[in-house]
Amino acid sequence: MPITPSPRALQVAQRVHAIEPFRVMEMVKAANEMKRSGIDVISMSVGEPDFTAPDIVAQAAMDAIRGGITQYTDSLGLHELREAISGHYASVHGLGIDPRRIVVTAGASAGLLLACAALVAEGDEVLMPDPCYPCNRHFVSSFGGKPVLVPASSEDRYQLSAAHVDAHWTARSRGVLVASPSNPTGTSMTPGQLRDMLAAVRRRGGFAIIDEIYQGLTYDHKPTSALALDSDVITVNSFSKYFSMTGWRLGWLVVPDALVPTFEKLAQNLFICAPTVAQQAALACFTPEALGIYEERRREFQRRRDFLVPALRELGFQVPVMPDGAFYVYADISALQHAHRDDSTAFAWSLLREAKVAIVPGDDFGFTAPSRHVRFSYATRFERIEEAVGRIARVLK
């Protein structure tokens, strides 16, 4: 007679308790349920381009599958892809990045996990700005580190500064993790701000992990990669945003030459390699045809931003810094004539119910006045953004 085990609660690792749920997904789930019931909901919540991979990229994937090119690649990534990424740095930034330093990963998330696995030890403190992308602090916590969120104001472009590093570095501090452009604010560090911050970290012998996944979506000025300022930084990038390949799960790191063997060893053990078909498809991203499409899309994102930010300000949202990258607007609701202007979660749910517009409350992004802030994503069609603004206006008035 088979033995039926008695139910019991398995004890999870202590580190799990430091990781909070991703609250935005509750909003997404509710919006999707409304859509399934036939309600027209405009989604301005998830940070995913409404564009998908161009036909030339999709065709490259199908060719790889039909040709049987689906087996493991080297753990550091397909050599041809690492060379293509190196060439992209040369053409966009004028930088000579040795392909050997490029590590292709299963999305930027896997890249950040590798970086934290390599650099963060139990009890290490890692400084990052508040607000910031919530998973960044959870990556640090996953390896026993302690994320230290430093309040960053609009005067700092919501970014970590050299003064922040000077004020918050302790004997337990080991490095910084920043994003430029940032999620949720859409703001980049100025070249001077980035240079000074990196110098402050370098003086203390710390590491710097720079998330550059939105750099392809930079407006008003040319993007500045941290690699142009310090060869010892670790940068993270992705095919998800500019290259419109979110579900393909493909990204890359650029690491100091001396750390390549460390990252290779970790990649071999943790991931084996990034998805082969996605890597083969990504080679087509760097063709003139694909790059032309991506630039058209970047200009379309800028058009959306240039409409949305003034429209929100006209409605009473406070956006003190024009976002210069990504596809987000981080807005202060405290001056609105609305019952929930001091509770961003209640405000977001109210908009979903009354305006049928899904946005994200500030709770996910840190601890500096999250109840006063919401995030809008303009990764949806221009006409839908116009309609969303009209719906919100009717609710507010």
FENPE-V871614 format. One record per backbone hydrogen bond with DSSP energy under -0.5 kcal/mol. NH is the residue of the N-H (numbers start at 0). CO is the residue of the C=O. E is the energy in kcal/mol with one decimal. If there is no record, write none. Layout:
# FENPE-V871614
{{NH & CO & E} {NH & CO & E}}
This chain:
# FENPE-V871614
{{3 & 1 & -0.5} {4 & 2 & -0.7} {9 & 7 & -0.7} {11 & 9 & -0.5} {15 & 12 & -1.5} {16 & 13 & -1.4} {17 & 14 & -1.3} {18 & 15 & -1.6} {19 & 17 & -0.6} {22 & 20 & -1.2} {24 & 21 & -1.6} {25 & 22 & -1.4} {26 & 22 & -1.2} {27 & 23 & -2.2} {28 & 24 & -2.6} {29 & 25 & -2.2} {30 & 26 & -2.5} {31 & 27 & -2.6} {32 & 28 & -2.1} {33 & 29 & -2.0} {34 & 30 & -2.2} {35 & 31 & -2.4} {36 & 32 & -1.3} {37 & 34 & -1.8} {38 & 33 & -2.4} {40 & 38 & -1.1} {41 & 355 & -2.6} {42 & 40 & -0.6} {43 & 41 & -0.7} {43 & 357 & -2.7} {47 & 45 & -1.7} {56 & 53 & -0.9} {57 & 53 & -2.3} {58 & 54 & -2.9} {59 & 55 & -1.4} {60 & 56 & -1.7} {61 & 57 & -2.2} {62 & 58 & -2.6} {63 & 59 & -1.9} {64 & 60 & -2.2} {65 & 61 & -2.8} {66 & 62 & -2.1} {67 & 64 & -1.4} {68 & 63 & -2.7} {69 & 67 & -1.7} {76 & 73 & -1.5} {81 & 77 & -2.2} {82 & 78 & -2.1} {83 & 79 & -1.9} {84 & 80 & -2.6} {85 & 81 & -2.0} {86 & 82 & -2.3} {87 & 83 & -1.7} {88 & 84 & -1.9} {89 & 85 & -1.6} {90 & 86 & -2.3} {91 & 87 & -2.6} {92 & 88 & -1.9} {93 & 88 & -0.7} {93 & 89 & -0.7} {94 & 88 & -1.7} {96 & 94 & -1.0} {97 & 95 & -0.6} {100 & 97 & -2.2} {101 & 98 & -1.6} {102 & 252 & -2.4} {103 & 75 & -2.9} {103 & 101 & -0.5} {104 & 250 & -2.6} {106 & 104 & -2.2} {109 & 105 & -0.6} {110 & 106 & -1.5} {111 & 107 & -2.7} {112 & 108 & -2.3} {113 & 109 & -2.5} {114 & 110 & -2.4} {115 & 111 & -2.5} {116 & 112 & -2.7} {117 & 113 & -2.1} {118 & 114 & -1.7} {119 & 115 & -2.6} {120 & 118 & -0.6} {122 & 143 & -3.1} {123 & 120 & -2.3} {124 & 171 & -2.7} {125 & 145 & -2.0} {126 & 174 & -2.5} {127 & 147 & -2.1} {129 & 149 & -2.3} {130 & 364 & -0.6} {131 & 364 & -2.4} {135 & 132 & -1.3} {136 & 132 & -0.7} {136 & 133 & -0.6} {137 & 133 & -1.4} {138 & 134 & -2.5} {139 & 135 & -1.5} {140 & 136 & -2.1} {141 & 137 & -2.0} {142 & 138 & -0.6} {142 & 139 & -1.2} {143 & 140 & -2.1} {144 & 139 & -2.1} {145 & 123 & -3.9} {146 & 144 & -0.6} {147 & 125 & -2.9} {148 & 146 & -0.6} {149 & 127 & -2.7} {149 & 147 & -0.6} {150 & 148 & -0.6} {151 & 129 & -2.5} {155 & 152 & -1.0} {156 & 153 & -1.7} {157 & 152 & -3.0} {158 & 155 & -1.3} {164 & 160 & -2.0} {165 & 161 & -2.6} {166 & 162 & -2.2} {167 & 163 & -2.1} {168 & 164 & -1.6} {172 & 169 & -1.1} {173 & 124 & -2.9} {174 & 124 & -1.0} {175 & 206 & -2.0} {176 & 126 & -2.4} {177 & 208 & -2.1} {179 & 210 & -2.4} {181 & 186 & -1.5} {183 & 181 & -0.5} {185 & 181 & -2.7} {193 & 189 & -2.9} {194 & 190 & -2.5} {195 & 191 & -2.5} {196 & 192 & -2.2} {197 & 193 & -2.5} {198 & 194 & -2.1} {199 & 195 & -2.1} {200 & 196 & -1.8} {201 & 197 & -2.6} {202 & 198 & -2.3} {203 & 199 & -0.6} {203 & 200 & -0.7} {204 & 201 & -1.8} {205 & 200 & -2.3} {206 & 173 & -2.1} {208 & 175 & -2.5} {209 & 207 & -0.6} {209 & 233 & -3.0} {210 & 177 & -3.5} {210 & 208 & -0.6} {211 & 209 & -0.7} {211 & 235 & -3.0} {214 & 211 & -1.8} {216 & 213 & -1.5} {217 & 215 & -0.8} {218 & 323 & -3.4} {224 & 222 & -0.5} {227 & 224 & -1.9} {228 & 225 & -1.6} {229 & 225 & -1.8} {232 & 229 & -1.2} {233 & 207 & -2.6} {234 & 232 & -0.5} {234 & 253 & -1.9} {235 & 209 & -2.5} {236 & 251 & -2.9} {238 & 249 & -2.6} {241 & 212 & -0.6} {243 & 240 & -0.9} {244 & 238 & -1.7} {245 & 239 & -0.5} {247 & 244 & -0.9} {248 & 245 & -1.2} {250 & 104 & -2.6} {251 & 236 & -2.2} {252 & 102 & -2.4} {253 & 234 & -1.9} {254 & 100 & -2.3} {258 & 255 & -1.7} {259 & 255 & -0.5} {259 & 256 & -1.3} {262 & 258 & -2.4} {263 & 259 & -2.7} {264 & 260 & -2.2} {265 & 261 & -2.2} {266 & 262 & -2.8} {267 & 263 & -2.5} {268 & 264 & -1.7} {269 & 265 & -2.9} {270 & 266 & -2.2} {271 & 266 & -1.8} {272 & 270 & -3.2} {274 & 248 & -0.6} {278 & 274 & -1.9} {279 & 275 & -2.5} {280 & 276 & -2.4} {281 & 277 & -2.3} {282 & 278 & -0.9} {282 & 279 & -0.6} {283 & 280 & -1.7} {284 & 281 & -1.4} {285 & 282 & -1.0} {286 & 283 & -1.4} {290 & 286 & -2.6} {291 & 287 & -2.0} {292 & 288 & -1.5} {293 & 289 & -2.5} {294 & 290 & -2.1} {295 & 291 & -1.7} {296 & 292 & -2.2} {297 & 293 & -2.3} {298 & 294 & -2.1} {299 & 295 & -1.7} {300 & 296 & -2.5} {301 & 297 & -2.1} {302 & 298 & -2.0} {303 & 299 & -2.1} {304 & 300 & -2.5} {305 & 301 & -2.8} {306 & 302 & -1.1} {307 & 303 & -3.0} {308 & 304 & -2.3} {310 & 306 & -1.6} {311 & 307 & -2.8} {312 & 308 & -2.3} {313 & 309 & -2.2} {314 & 310 & -1.3} {315 & 311 & -0.6} {315 & 312 & -1.0} {316 & 311 & -2.2} {317 & 331 & -2.5} {318 & 316 & -0.6} {323 & 185 & -0.9} {324 & 185 & -2.0} {325 & 213 & -0.7} {325 & 216 & -1.8} {327 & 324 & -0.7} {328 & 375 & -2.3} {329 & 184 & -0.5} {330 & 328 & -0.7} {330 & 373 & -2.7} {331 & 317 & -2.7} {332 & 371 & -3.2} {333 & 371 & -0.5} {335 & 332 & -1.9} {337 & 335 & -1.5} {340 & 337 & -1.5} {342 & 339 & -1.7} {343 & 370 & -0.8} {346 & 342 & -2.5} {347 & 343 & -2.6} {348 & 344 & -2.3} {349 & 345 & -2.2} {350 & 346 & -2.4} {351 & 347 & -2.1} {352 & 348 & -2.3} {353 & 349 & -3.1} {354 & 350 & -1.9} {355 & 350 & -1.1} {356 & 350 & -1.3} {357 & 41 & -2.7} {358 & 356 & -0.6} {359 & 374 & -2.0} {361 & 369 & -0.9} {361 & 372 & -1.9} {363 & 360 & -0.8} {364 & 361 & -1.6} {365 & 362 & -0.8} {368 & 366 & -1.0} {371 & 368 & -1.4} {372 & 369 & -1.1} {373 & 330 & -2.2} {374 & 359 & -3.2} {375 & 328 & -2.7} {376 & 43 & -1.9} {377 & 326 & -2.2} {377 & 375 & -0.5} {379 & 377 & -0.9} {384 & 380 & -2.0} {385 & 381 & -2.4} {386 & 382 & -2.0} {387 & 383 & -2.5} {388 & 384 & -2.4} {389 & 385 & -1.9} {390 & 386 & -2.3} {391 & 387 & -2.6} {392 & 388 & -2.5} {393 & 389 & -1.9} {394 & 390 & -1.7} {395 & 391 & -2.7} {396 & 392 & -2.0}}
